[in-house]
Amino acid sequence: MNKRSSLKIEVIGDQNLKKVIKTSLFLNNQEIKGVFLETTEFLQWLDKNLKANRMGIAVLGRIKVDCPQNEGSLSCRAANIIAKTIQYFNT
């Protein structure tokens, strides 16, 4: 994964069996991490960090989406949709 500007999205489950979106955003060789219970929170966080670095969504490199336990879950599908949307804007 290109560490200069890339995004990793991972959907995991916590102790209460809630779905959690765990992310690592790399911008200008800096890693910004986030953990979210809602897709909306994640999108707001992503938008805020891209704007803070004066970048659009198109600067992101390759996107990795991991759903180790809940491959067919709604949260995993949402993360995949987000990843595909970002890839669309990145081309």
C-alpha positions in Angstrom: 0.0 0.0 0.0 1.3 3.4 -0.9 1.9 5.2 2.5 2.0 8.6 0.9 -1.7 8.9 0.4 -3.9 5.9 1.0 -6.8 4.6 3.0 -7.3 1.3 4.7 -10.9 0.4 5.8 -11.4 -2.6 8.1 -14.8 -3.7 9.5 -14.5 -5.5 12.8 -16.8 -6.6 15.6 -16.3 -5.4 19.2 -17.1 -7.2 22.4 -20.8 -6.2 22.2 -21.0 -7.7 18.7 -21.5 -4.2 17.2 -19.9 -3.5 13.9 -17.0 -1.1 14.0 -15.3 0.7 11.1 -11.6 0.9 11.8 -9.5 3.1 9.5 -6.0 4.2 8.8 -5.6 7.2 6.5 -2.1 8.0 5.3 -1.7 11.6 4.0 1.7 13.2 3.4 3.5 10.3 5.1 1.4 10.8 8.3 -1.0 8.2 9.6 -4.4 9.3 10.9 -6.4 6.5 12.6 -10.1 6.4 13.4 -12.6 4.0 14.8 -16.3 4.5 14.1 -19.7 2.9 14.9 -21.5 4.6 12.0 -20.7 5.1 8.3 -21.8 8.7 8.6 -19.2 9.4 11.3 -16.5 7.8 9.1 -17.4 9.9 6.1 -17.4 13.1 8.0 -14.0 12.2 9.5 -12.6 11.4 6.1 -13.9 14.6 4.6 -12.6 16.7 7.5 -9.1 15.2 7.2 -8.9 15.6 3.5 -10.0 19.2 3.7 -7.5 19.9 6.5 -4.8 18.7 4.2 -6.2 20.6 1.3 -6.8 17.5 -0.7 -9.7 16.0 -2.5 -10.8 12.4 -2.3 -8.9 11.7 -5.6 -5.5 11.8 -3.8 -6.1 8.5 -2.1 -4.1 5.5 -3.4 -5.1 1.9 -3.3 -7.9 0.9 -0.9 -8.0 -2.2 1.2 -11.2 -3.4 2.8 -11.0 -6.2 5.3 -14.1 -8.0 6.7 -12.5 -11.0 8.5 -15.5 -12.2 10.4 -18.6 -10.7 8.8 -18.0 -10.9 5.0 -21.7 -10.6 4.1 -22.7 -8.1 6.8 -24.3 -4.8 6.1 -21.3 -2.9 7.6 -18.8 -4.9 5.4 -20.9 -4.1 2.3 -21.1 -0.4 3.3 -17.3 -0.4 3.6 -16.9 -2.0 0.2 -19.3 0.6 -1.3 -17.3 3.4 0.3 -14.1 1.9 -1.1 -15.5 1.5 -4.6 -16.8 5.1 -4.5 -13.4 6.4 -3.5 -11.8 4.2 -6.3 -14.3 5.7 -8.8 -13.3 9.2 -7.9 -9.6 8.2 -7.9 -9.6 7.1 -11.6 
